[in-house]
């Protein structure tokens, strides 16, 4: 377990955030950590489930940060489907 800073955005928002995630966080947990800074602040509640997108690919919800190979300061996007 190690803390890892990533750059993140929620699709539809205009702000890129610096969010601290853990290497053992799943993509569902990462999406929640990112969304808590945006939803009900700059964007209304979103329908559907959150999906984390890295390097143009959607990652499965149970994949951990370490398994996905996400590195420090890498950009991730959260979108809702």
C-alpha positions in Angstrom: 0.0 0.0 0.0 1.4 3.3 -1.1 -0.1 6.7 -1.6 0.1 7.9 -5.2 -0.9 11.4 -6.6 -2.7 11.3 -9.9 -4.2 14.0 -12.2 -7.9 13.4 -12.6 -11.0 14.9 -14.2 -14.6 14.0 -14.4 -16.0 14.2 -17.9 -17.9 17.4 -18.3 -15.9 19.3 -15.6 -13.4 22.0 -16.5 -11.0 21.4 -13.6 -8.1 18.9 -13.5 -7.6 17.7 -9.9 -4.7 16.4 -8.0 -6.1 13.4 -6.1 -4.3 11.1 -3.8 -5.1 7.4 -4.4 -3.6 4.2 -2.9 -2.0 1.5 -5.0 -4.5 -1.0 -3.6 -7.6 1.1 -4.4 -9.9 -0.4 -7.0 -11.2 1.6 -9.9 -14.5 2.0 -8.1 -12.7 3.6 -5.1 -10.6 5.8 -7.4 -13.8 7.0 -9.2 -15.3 7.8 -5.8 -12.3 9.7 -4.6 -12.3 11.8 -7.8 -16.0 12.4 -7.9 -16.3 13.6 -4.4 -14.5 16.8 -5.4 -16.8 17.4 -8.4 -20.3 15.9 -8.0 -22.7 18.3 -6.2 -20.1 21.0 -6.5 -19.6 21.8 -10.2 -21.6 18.9 -11.7 -25.0 17.5 -10.7 -25.4 13.9 -9.6 -24.7 11.6 -12.5 -26.7 8.6 -13.5 -25.1 5.2 -14.2 -21.9 3.8 -12.8 -18.6 5.5 -12.8 -15.9 4.2 -15.2 -12.2 5.1 -14.9 -10.5 5.7 -18.2 -6.7 5.6 -18.5 -4.7 6.0 -21.8 -7.9 5.7 -23.8 -9.1 2.5 -22.2 -11.9 1.8 -19.7 -10.6 -0.2 -16.7 -12.7 -2.9 -15.1 -14.1 -1.8 -11.7 -12.2 -4.4 -9.6 -8.8 -3.6 -11.1 -6.4 -2.0 -8.6 -4.2 1.0 -9.3 -1.2 -1.2 -9.1 -2.6 -3.8 -11.5 -3.5 -1.0 -14.0 0.1 0.2 -13.9 -1.0 3.8 -13.0 2.0 5.9 -12.1 2.5 9.1 -10.2 0.9 12.2 -11.8 -0.7 10.1 -14.6 -3.9 11.5 -16.0 -7.2 9.6 -15.4 -10.7 10.5 -16.4 -13.9 9.4 -14.7 -17.1 9.2 -16.8 -20.5 7.8 -16.1 -22.3 5.3 -18.3 
